[in-house]
């Protein structure tokens, strides 16, 4: 019976776990939070997405941000990742040699 309860508990908690989040508590209550990436100010109670695709929330006692974009893992060395921060997406593609010419010395 304990294992069933533990299993149900883990099923409800695991979706809430996100290793790509941070919480920055304020030393005293504040009316604004400053985004550490964009250096923009946001009022308490507001939410925003910054230029590095982090979804952030401002409260009187802390600011928290989480990645809005997944981080690709487990791809082979012959591949590379290209991030598009304007759409908060990424593409994993195979590296290919580029043929090119040159002029001058």
Order of alpha helices (4+ residues) and beta strands (2+ residues): alpha-beta-beta-beta-beta-beta-beta-beta-beta
